[in-house]
Amino acid sequence: DGLRSRYGLLFAYGVLSFSFALRVAQGLSLDPGVDNLPQDWMLAFNLLLGIVHTACAGVFVLSIAFERRTRELRVAALHDSLTGLFNRRAYEARVAEHLAATPRRPFALIILDIDRFKEVNDEHGHAAGDAALRACADAFTRGLRPSDFVARIGGEEFAVFMPDISADQALERTERIREAVETEKIVCGDRVFGVTLSAGLFHGRGGAADF
């Protein structure tokens, strides 16, 4: 899972295993008539490494818990909890990063808005509105390239960032997404309904001062 503290924990167990391996090798090298391993520096070394292992293992287990919690908080800070898409902060950061990059590369920004979303909530209920948002998010994810970046930036507003794409390609892909949402049947309880999208597209190149 990429948590760095796991390597420290592996090291702690590796040290203890190495210590026991040395102790086993020492025992095998002794005369078979010896009943007990001698009280020598090897025993002291083995016990010392046991103490080191106990301390390191405890520290790294706590560190893993901290890293995992930090990762969860980072994900929560950059994602929309309802749709699982990135949020406005993450989107603007990605766009700013691209605009500052050199050389200047073509890109497209698309803003997508669910039409008459208030009517969906009023007619079918807020649970249906949430279902519509999730359905749109799924359609966006299916219709985009791996390099594209989609986020929910408002109540029923979404934004897509498409790097390294021509204006015609961006327009075609945006229209494909709009049509996919229009044909989507959204189910919420005993209600089946659909929604449509409006989209605005900007195409340009990096190097602008800000988003």
LOKOL-283229 format. One line per field, with one value per atom (N, C-alpha, C): z, x, y; atom name; residue in one letter. Coordinates in Angstrom, 3 decimals. Atoms other than C-alpha are relative to their C-alpha. Last residue first. Example, Ala and Ser with C-alpha at 12.3 -4.5 7.8 and 13.67 -1.06 7.14 Angstrom:
c3 [-0.060 7.140 0.730 0.000 7.800 0.000]
c1 [-0.820 13.670 -0.770 0.890 12.300 0.900]
c2 [-1.190 -1.060 1.090 -1.190 -4.500 1.200]
atom [N CA C N CA C]
res [S S S A A A]
//
This chain:
c3 [0.451 -13.642 -0.409 -1.021 -13.434 -0.598 -1.339 -15.412 1.094 -0.541 -18.649 1.443 -0.054 -19.907 0.514 -1.298 -21.044 -0.074 -0.291 -24.272 1.346 0.055 -25.203 0.242 0.463 -25.534 -0.103 0.348 -23.544 -0.429 0.259 -23.446 -0.339 0.583 -21.955 -0.110 -0.135 -21.319 -0.650 0.838 -20.651 0.242 -0.368 -19.351 -0.970 1.123 -19.389 0.510 -0.048 -16.732 -1.269 0.680 -16.607 0.160 0.677 -14.546 -0.684 1.098 -12.926 -0.784 0.994 -9.537 -1.036 1.061 -7.463 -1.111 -0.547 -5.255 -1.126 -1.422 -7.144 0.635 -0.834 -10.666 1.449 -1.405 -13.201 0.839 -0.800 -16.865 1.473 -1.254 -18.820 0.717 0.198 -22.400 1.269 0.462 -21.686 -0.150 -1.153 -19.639 -0.411 -0.900 -22.552 1.218 0.520 -24.954 0.920 -0.143 -22.851 -0.465 -1.417 -22.539 0.208 -0.279 -26.323 1.467 0.531 -26.841 0.286 -0.857 -24.545 -0.456 -1.239 -26.413 0.950 0.274 -29.783 1.282 0.274 -28.521 -0.226 -1.267 -26.967 -0.188 -0.814 -30.161 1.322 0.596 -32.252 0.825 -0.260 -29.909 -0.549 0.922 -29.949 0.333 0.832 -26.913 -0.904 1.273 -24.835 -0.909 0.508 -21.441 -1.365 0.990 -20.787 -0.533 0.566 -17.597 -0.925 0.549 -16.735 -0.565 0.882 -14.505 -0.431 0.111 -12.803 -0.955 1.004 -11.588 0.077 1.138 -9.786 -1.141 -0.290 -6.334 -1.106 -0.602 -7.166 0.248 -0.491 -8.359 0.627 -0.304 -8.888 0.674 -1.381 -10.504 0.110 -0.179 -13.629 1.475 -1.430 -14.738 0.183 -0.293 -18.089 1.499 -0.285 -18.446 0.335 -1.299 -18.117 0.382 0.095 -20.983 1.385 0.050 -20.309 -0.144 1.291 -21.126 -0.152 1.123 -18.366 -1.301 -0.176 -15.623 -1.164 0.292 -16.881 0.056 1.450 -16.991 -0.398 0.633 -13.438 -1.517 -0.308 -12.201 -0.650 0.874 -13.972 0.211 1.351 -12.263 -0.993 0.094 -8.895 -1.393 -0.060 -9.346 -0.140 1.288 -10.457 -0.040 0.967 -7.432 -1.374 -0.279 -5.161 -0.993 0.456 -6.826 0.222 1.451 -6.346 -0.590 0.228 -2.636 -1.502 -0.043 -2.628 -0.191 -1.321 -3.726 -0.073 -0.372 -7.030 1.395 0.505 -8.082 0.550 -0.399 -6.026 -0.391 -1.455 -6.251 0.437 -0.339 -9.993 1.497 0.293 -10.438 0.309 -1.101 -8.665 -0.225 -1.080 -11.178 1.181 -0.872 -14.066 1.166 0.301 -16.410 1.012 0.166 -14.883 -0.170 -0.965 -15.488 -0.270 0.247 -17.178 1.105 -1.139 -17.386 -0.377 0.256 -19.803 1.302 -1.255 -19.871 -0.341 0.038 -22.840 1.411 -0.996 -23.252 -0.204 0.155 -25.694 1.068 0.647 -24.376 -0.112 -0.027 -23.498 -0.829 0.950 -22.978 0.056 1.274 -20.081 -0.647 0.596 -17.172 -1.315 -0.322 -15.290 -0.688 0.583 -16.966 0.238 1.445 -16.180 -0.641 0.253 -12.474 -1.496 -0.219 -12.321 -0.282 1.119 -13.886 0.143 1.192 -11.396 -1.196 -0.164 -8.433 -1.233 0.271 -9.688 0.145 1.419 -9.869 -0.332 0.749 -6.454 -1.483 -0.381 -4.800 -0.800 0.690 -6.753 0.311 -0.299 -5.604 -0.697 -0.640 -7.096 0.256 0.903 -7.851 0.793 0.057 -5.267 -0.962 1.300 -6.053 -0.072 0.604 -2.595 -1.264 -0.719 -0.592 -0.663 -0.359 -3.093 0.601 0.698 -3.090 0.523 1.435 -2.288 -0.786 0.287 1.485 -1.494 -0.324 1.992 -0.359 0.999 0.155 0.236 1.247 2.311 -1.100 -0.096 5.469 -1.296 0.048 4.483 0.050 1.376 3.705 -0.132 0.772 7.080 -1.446 -0.323 8.795 -0.784 0.596 7.006 0.246 1.449 7.819 -0.670 0.273 11.512 -1.507 -0.286 11.756 -0.314 1.079 10.038 0.191 1.158 12.484 -1.186 -0.218 15.445 -1.203 0.060 14.051 0.213 1.402 13.367 -0.164 0.629 16.952 -1.425 -0.561 18.491 -0.682 0.483 16.140 0.516 1.389 16.797 -0.517 0.069 20.592 -1.425 -0.701 20.565 -0.108 0.813 17.909 0.647 1.120 19.839 -0.868 -0.558 22.979 -1.114 -0.355 21.028 0.565 1.222 19.481 0.240 0.346 22.974 -1.261 -0.870 23.956 -0.319 0.363 20.975 0.813 1.275 21.595 -0.433 -0.304 25.256 -1.260 -0.703 24.153 0.307 0.994 21.609 0.626 0.636 24.247 -1.034 0.593 26.263 -0.655 -0.330 28.609 -0.505 -1.026 26.881 0.230 0.639 25.012 1.082 0.108 27.077 -0.719 -0.249 27.105 -0.247 -0.782 25.464 0.151 -1.416 24.333 0.873 -0.304 20.693 1.464 -0.181 20.619 0.364 -1.278 19.503 -0.007 0.039 15.903 1.278 0.855 15.685 -0.028 -0.636 18.683 -0.817 -1.133 17.210 0.659 0.547 13.917 1.114 0.472 15.801 -0.548 -1.205 17.670 -0.370 -0.566 14.445 1.213 0.922 12.880 0.497 -0.293 15.973 -0.917 -1.319 15.574 0.348 0.151 11.847 1.318 0.685 12.508 -0.169 -0.967 15.082 -0.637 -0.999 12.655 0.994 0.628 9.883 0.964 -0.017 12.145 -0.645 -1.398 12.824 0.096 -0.505 9.157 1.435 0.591 8.049 0.486 -0.725 10.484 -0.537 -1.320 9.082 0.806 0.203 5.556 1.328 0.115 6.666 -0.221 -1.310 7.844 -0.055 -0.217 4.219 1.315 -1.270 3.476 0.368 0.122 -0.234 1.285 0.000 0.000 0.000]
c1 [1.189 -6.891 -1.110 0.702 -3.811 -1.240 -0.435 -1.164 -0.667 0.844 -1.712 0.413 -0.719 1.265 -0.835 -0.524 -0.500 0.705 -1.323 -2.462 0.482 -1.118 -6.095 1.307 -1.219 -9.502 1.116 -1.059 -12.561 1.223 -1.348 -15.735 0.932 -0.773 -19.190 1.443 -1.459 -21.586 0.570 -0.503 -25.305 1.503 -1.116 -26.404 0.103 -0.814 -29.564 1.047 -0.393 -31.309 0.778 -1.241 -33.217 0.293 0.034 -35.898 1.345 -0.955 -36.854 -0.107 0.001 -38.565 1.101 0.926 -39.372 -0.073 1.213 -36.319 -0.886 -0.047 -33.910 -1.299 0.978 -33.112 0.226 -0.374 -31.371 -1.116 1.207 -31.689 0.405 -0.110 -28.734 -1.349 0.610 -29.480 0.020 1.383 -28.895 -0.709 0.827 -25.790 -1.459 0.021 -24.202 -0.866 0.959 -25.175 -0.110 1.341 -23.426 -1.061 0.364 -20.331 -1.426 0.210 -20.165 -0.429 1.320 -20.640 -0.336 0.994 -17.680 -1.413 0.069 -15.542 -1.048 0.596 -16.338 -0.165 1.422 -15.677 -0.705 0.646 -12.365 -1.499 0.081 -11.295 -0.714 1.007 -12.158 -0.161 1.331 -10.278 -1.088 0.391 -7.192 -1.405 1.143 -6.017 -0.334 -0.515 -2.848 -1.122 -1.302 -4.500 0.308 -0.521 -8.232 1.332 -1.230 -9.532 0.580 -0.932 -13.133 1.200 -1.013 -15.441 0.950 -1.202 -18.680 0.966 -0.974 -21.603 1.248 0.238 -24.676 0.959 1.128 -23.835 -0.267 1.136 -20.405 -1.116 -0.433 -16.917 -1.137 1.264 -17.323 0.350 0.277 -14.105 -1.419 1.377 -12.798 -0.263 0.191 -9.166 -1.389 0.948 -8.242 -0.294 -0.720 -5.069 -0.930 -0.687 -6.936 0.713 -1.281 -9.203 0.642 -1.221 -12.806 1.241 -0.188 -16.163 1.285 -0.030 -16.367 0.396 -1.157 -15.402 0.125 -1.212 -17.853 1.224 -0.037 -20.683 1.247 -0.370 -19.928 0.121 -1.415 -19.973 0.494 -0.782 -23.283 1.498 0.111 -24.800 0.806 -0.898 -23.476 -0.034 -1.388 -25.047 0.976 -0.303 -28.350 1.449 -0.178 -28.410 0.355 -1.315 -27.852 0.290 -1.007 -30.804 1.406 -0.069 -32.894 1.019 -0.699 -32.069 0.148 -1.440 -33.035 0.804 -0.617 -36.591 1.517 -0.346 -38.230 0.627 0.944 -40.131 0.277 1.375 -38.426 -0.968 0.154 -34.947 -1.449 -0.218 -35.202 -0.194 1.242 -36.716 0.114 0.940 -33.724 -1.327 -0.263 -31.455 -0.942 1.192 -32.991 0.126 1.106 -30.129 -1.138 1.242 -27.095 -1.160 1.035 -24.041 -1.258 1.229 -20.778 -1.001 0.903 -17.770 -1.316 1.431 -15.071 -0.766 0.747 -11.463 -1.485 1.398 -9.350 -0.558 0.877 -5.587 -1.417 1.444 -2.805 -0.798 0.658 0.785 -1.500 1.452 3.051 -0.648 0.555 6.569 -1.521 -0.603 6.648 0.532 -0.973 4.303 0.524 -1.354 2.639 1.075 -0.216 -0.722 1.419 -0.151 -0.565 0.299 -1.245 0.075 0.258 -1.099 -2.658 1.348 -0.011 -5.113 1.160 -0.453 -4.219 0.096 -1.430 -4.498 0.563 -0.701 -7.853 1.507 0.114 -9.176 0.796 -0.905 -7.887 -0.009 -1.378 -9.524 0.995 -0.439 -12.756 1.455 0.758 -13.236 0.624 -0.789 -12.020 -0.882 -0.848 -14.663 0.867 -1.329 -15.949 0.934 -0.263 -19.514 1.332 1.192 -20.876 0.324 0.435 -17.668 -1.185 1.389 -16.091 -0.571 1.075 -12.357 -1.370 -0.076 -9.249 -1.150 -0.168 -9.550 -0.052 1.246 -11.000 0.091 0.999 -8.038 -1.309 -0.396 -5.598 -1.002 0.340 -7.473 0.353 1.458 -7.350 -0.438 0.420 -3.636 -1.506 -0.374 -2.955 -0.439 0.974 -4.900 0.291 1.281 -2.843 -1.047 -0.073 0.405 -1.332 -0.020 -0.527 0.017 1.349 -1.516 -0.092 0.870 1.748 -1.421 -0.269 3.689 -0.866 0.674 2.044 0.182 1.440 3.116 -0.807 0.409 6.562 -1.466 -0.067 7.114 -0.559 1.045 5.908 -0.046 1.287 8.042 -1.140 0.213 11.085 -1.366 0.168 10.865 -0.333 1.240 10.267 -0.277 1.150 12.932 -1.320 0.073 15.552 -1.231 0.477 14.787 -0.165 1.400 15.101 -0.614 0.774 18.330 -1.489 -0.020 19.744 -0.823 0.961 18.635 -0.071 1.347 20.427 -1.060 0.313 23.583 -1.429 0.238 23.626 -0.400 1.285 23.208 -0.352 1.041 26.000 -1.394 0.351 28.252 -1.109 -1.113 28.214 -0.509 0.318 26.006 1.144 -0.789 26.535 -0.477 -0.902 23.728 0.745 0.500 22.354 1.022 1.441 22.693 -0.578 0.278 26.112 -1.508 0.161 26.626 -0.312 1.336 25.919 -0.212 -0.054 29.119 -1.388 -0.477 28.318 0.018 -1.454 28.088 0.553 -0.339 24.355 1.493 0.407 23.772 0.386 -0.883 25.813 -0.336 -1.290 23.965 0.987 0.176 20.652 1.324 0.085 21.808 -0.165 -1.345 22.930 0.002 -0.751 19.549 1.432 0.344 17.801 0.772 -0.531 19.653 -0.284 -1.450 18.945 0.631 -0.217 15.239 1.487 0.266 15.212 0.231 -1.074 16.901 -0.194 -1.194 14.497 1.168 0.143 11.500 1.212 0.003 12.654 -0.122 -1.376 13.561 0.068 -0.706 10.113 1.441 0.493 8.593 0.660 -0.615 10.781 -0.421 -1.381 9.723 0.755 -0.018 6.081 1.427 -0.288 6.680 0.018 -1.445 6.886 0.328 -0.287 3.216 1.468 -0.869 3.027 0.298 0.816 0.000 0.847]
c2 [0.744 29.762 0.956 0.773 31.958 -0.636 -0.419 33.831 -0.833 -1.080 31.914 0.295 -1.259 29.895 1.160 -0.405 26.755 1.346 0.536 26.535 0.524 -0.939 26.977 -0.707 0.647 25.372 1.027 -0.949 26.407 -0.786 0.498 24.357 1.151 -1.095 24.960 -0.437 -0.025 22.121 1.243 -1.081 21.669 0.089 -0.874 18.318 1.163 -0.460 16.240 0.967 -1.406 14.173 0.326 -0.356 10.910 1.480 -1.299 9.231 0.226 0.080 5.954 1.301 -1.066 6.072 -0.229 0.391 2.994 1.043 0.598 3.417 -0.495 -0.314 5.624 -0.500 0.690 4.501 0.386 -0.084 6.724 -0.608 0.151 5.783 -0.093 0.756 7.160 -0.040 1.318 8.279 -0.857 -0.164 11.984 -1.343 -0.359 11.187 0.100 1.155 9.337 0.279 0.973 12.129 -1.216 -0.572 14.756 -0.984 0.073 12.562 0.505 1.413 12.088 -0.193 0.338 15.831 -1.462 -0.647 16.492 -0.343 0.772 13.950 0.584 1.309 15.520 -0.813 -0.210 19.050 -1.334 -0.347 18.002 0.180 1.211 16.235 0.271 0.889 19.288 -1.276 -0.554 21.629 -0.908 -1.060 19.446 0.489 0.361 17.501 1.184 0.512 17.457 -0.495 -0.447 17.860 -0.594 0.931 17.484 0.517 -0.532 19.140 -1.066 0.980 18.385 0.743 -0.561 20.395 -1.108 0.805 19.473 0.687 -0.417 21.545 -0.881 0.875 20.197 0.325 0.868 21.560 -0.999 -0.686 22.901 -0.983 -1.309 21.952 0.799 -0.654 18.212 1.324 -0.391 17.116 0.533 -0.460 15.419 0.266 -0.256 15.049 0.602 -1.075 13.550 0.066 -1.243 11.462 1.160 0.084 8.148 1.300 0.690 9.230 -0.084 -0.802 10.187 -0.868 -0.655 8.619 0.774 0.952 6.028 0.669 0.878 8.493 -0.979 -0.766 11.093 -0.905 -0.208 8.556 0.779 1.275 7.436 0.165 0.227 11.050 -1.291 -0.878 11.614 -0.211 0.554 8.587 0.841 1.165 9.784 -0.612 -0.472 13.211 -1.160 -0.626 11.683 0.485 1.084 9.382 0.554 0.600 12.399 -1.126 -0.959 14.142 -0.524 0.148 11.017 0.968 1.268 11.071 -0.254 -0.247 14.761 -1.281 0.041 14.011 0.136 1.371 13.053 -0.117 1.001 16.180 -1.397 -0.307 18.893 -1.111 0.098 17.402 0.209 1.412 16.824 -0.203 0.704 20.283 -1.490 -0.282 21.816 -0.719 0.954 20.070 0.218 -0.020 21.982 -0.999 -0.906 21.024 -0.175 0.760 19.324 0.978 -0.361 21.515 -0.825 0.761 20.586 0.302 -0.136 22.941 -0.676 0.183 21.838 0.163 -0.073 23.005 -0.091 -0.444 21.945 -0.013 0.608 21.646 0.520 -0.253 22.416 -0.734 1.132 22.366 0.293 -0.164 25.273 -1.091 -0.969 24.042 0.045 -0.357 24.518 -1.275 0.907 23.954 0.564 -0.443 26.820 -0.834 -1.325 26.283 0.496 0.130 22.563 1.350 0.724 23.090 -0.120 -0.947 25.720 -0.647 -0.939 23.263 0.981 0.714 20.534 0.946 0.257 22.933 -0.706 -1.250 24.201 -0.181 -0.333 20.662 1.252 0.871 19.615 0.354 -0.317 22.628 -0.828 -1.210 22.149 0.342 -1.212 18.562 1.208 -1.044 15.284 1.224 -0.773 12.682 0.969 0.589 10.183 0.710 0.608 11.217 -0.735 0.597 12.002 -0.782 1.195 12.565 -0.693 -0.233 14.945 -1.280 0.699 14.379 0.434 -0.232 16.425 -0.624 -1.425 16.891 0.297 -0.706 13.403 1.473 0.396 11.854 0.752 -0.639 13.808 -0.314 -1.420 12.820 0.729 -0.113 9.141 1.458 0.246 9.418 0.148 -1.180 11.010 -0.142 -1.049 8.224 1.277 0.389 5.569 1.084 -0.184 7.355 -0.317 -1.440 7.641 0.268 -0.498 3.965 1.496 0.472 3.019 0.517 -0.837 5.204 -0.411 -1.288 3.490 0.916 0.299 0.113 1.274 0.048 1.598 -0.388 -1.321 2.700 -0.048 -0.854 -0.556 1.354 0.497 -2.639 0.864 -0.417 -0.471 -0.446 -1.451 -0.831 0.452 -0.357 -4.582 1.493 0.386 -5.134 0.433 -0.938 -3.166 -0.299 -1.271 -5.192 1.045 0.192 -8.434 1.270 -0.170 -7.128 -0.239 -1.425 -6.709 0.260 -0.684 -10.214 1.492 0.440 -11.749 0.726 -0.645 -9.711 -0.330 -1.411 -10.793 0.768 -0.082 -14.409 1.450 0.242 -14.049 0.075 -1.282 -12.449 -0.174 -0.744 -15.649 1.282 -1.387 -17.671 0.877 -0.696 -20.995 1.426 -0.958 -22.768 0.775 -1.374 -25.633 0.862 -0.068 -29.464 1.390 -1.203 -29.797 0.149 0.323 -33.408 1.192 0.534 -32.580 -0.318 1.458 -30.434 -0.516 0.525 -26.924 -1.520 0.172 -25.669 -0.608 1.129 -26.257 -0.275 1.248 -24.005 -1.223 0.260 -21.160 -1.333 0.437 -21.420 -0.310 1.381 -21.270 -0.552 0.831 -18.152 -1.480 0.121 -16.531 -0.922 0.848 -17.283 -0.202 1.401 -15.889 -0.960 0.339 -12.592 -1.457 0.159 -12.421 -0.424 1.273 -13.011 -0.285 1.071 -10.206 -1.371 -0.003 -7.817 -1.140 0.560 -8.787 -0.082 1.464 -8.205 -0.680 0.432 -4.642 -1.518 -0.051 -4.104 -0.520 1.141 -5.250 -0.063 1.168 -2.757 -1.276 -0.001 -0.005 -1.208 0.413 -0.941 -0.026 1.461 -0.804 -0.514 0.590 2.759 -1.525 0.146 3.856 -0.681 -0.670 3.193 -0.242 -1.167 2.301 0.742 -1.224 0.000 1.271]
atom [N CA C N CA C N CA C N CA C N CA C N CA C N CA C N CA C N CA C N CA C N CA C N CA C N CA C N CA C N CA C N CA C N CA C N CA C N CA C N CA C N CA C N CA C N CA C N CA C N CA C N CA C N CA C N CA C N CA C N CA C N CA C N CA C N CA C N CA C N CA C N CA C N CA C N CA C N CA C N CA C N CA C N CA C N CA C N CA C N CA C N CA C N CA C N CA C N CA C N CA C N CA C N CA C N CA C N CA C N CA C N CA C N CA C N CA C N CA C N CA C N CA C N CA C N CA C N CA C N CA C N CA C N CA C N CA C N CA C N CA C N CA C N CA C N CA C N CA C N CA C N CA C N CA C N CA C N CA C N CA C N CA C N CA C N CA C N CA C N CA C N CA C N CA C N CA C N CA C N CA C N CA C N CA C N CA C N CA C N CA C N CA C N CA C N CA C N CA C N CA C N CA C N CA C N CA C N CA C N CA C N CA C N CA C N CA C N CA C N CA C N CA C N CA C N CA C N CA C N CA C N CA C N CA C N CA C N CA C N CA C N CA C N CA C N CA C N CA C N CA C N CA C N CA C N CA C N CA C N CA C N CA C N CA C N CA C N CA C N CA C N CA C N CA C N CA C N CA C N CA C N CA C N CA C N CA C N CA C N CA C N CA C N CA C N CA C N CA C N CA C N CA C N CA C N CA C N CA C N CA C N CA C N CA C N CA C N CA C N CA C N CA C N CA C N CA C N CA C N CA C N CA C N CA C N CA C N CA C N CA C N CA C N CA C N CA C N CA C N CA C N CA C N CA C N CA C N CA C N CA C N CA C N CA C N CA C N CA C N CA C N CA C N CA C N CA C N CA C N CA C N CA C N CA C N CA C N CA C N CA C N CA C N CA C N CA C N CA C N CA C N CA C N CA C N CA C N CA C N CA C N CA C N CA C N CA C N CA C N CA C N CA C]
res [F F F D D D A A A A A A G G G G G G R R R G G G H H H F F F L L L G G G A A A S S S L L L T T T V V V G G G F F F V V V R R R D D D G G G C C C V V V I I I K K K E E E T T T E E E V V V A A A E E E R R R I I I R R R E E E T T T R R R E E E L L L A A A Q Q Q D D D A A A S S S I I I D D D P P P M M M F F F V V V A A A F F F E E E E E E G G G G G G I I I R R R A A A V V V F F F D D D S S S P P P R R R L L L G G G R R R T T T F F F A A A D D D A A A C C C A A A R R R L L L A A A A A A D D D G G G A A A A A A H H H G G G H H H E E E D D D N N N V V V E E E K K K F F F R R R D D D I I I D D D L L L I I I I I I L L L A A A F F F P P P R R R R R R P P P T T T A A A A A A L L L H H H E E E A A A V V V R R R A A A E E E Y Y Y A A A R R R R R R N N N F F F L L L G G G T T T L L L S S S D D D H H H L L L A A A A A A V V V R R R L L L E E E R R R T T T R R R R R R E E E F F F A A A I I I S S S L L L V V V F F F V V V G G G A A A C C C A A A T T T H H H V V V I I I G G G L L L L L L L L L N N N F F F A A A L L L M M M W W W D D D Q Q Q P P P L L L N N N D D D V V V G G G P P P D D D L L L S S S L L L G G G Q Q Q A A A V V V R R R L L L A A A F F F S S S F F F S S S L L L V V V G G G Y Y Y A A A F F F L L L L L L G G G Y Y Y R R R S S S R R R L L L G G G D D D]
//
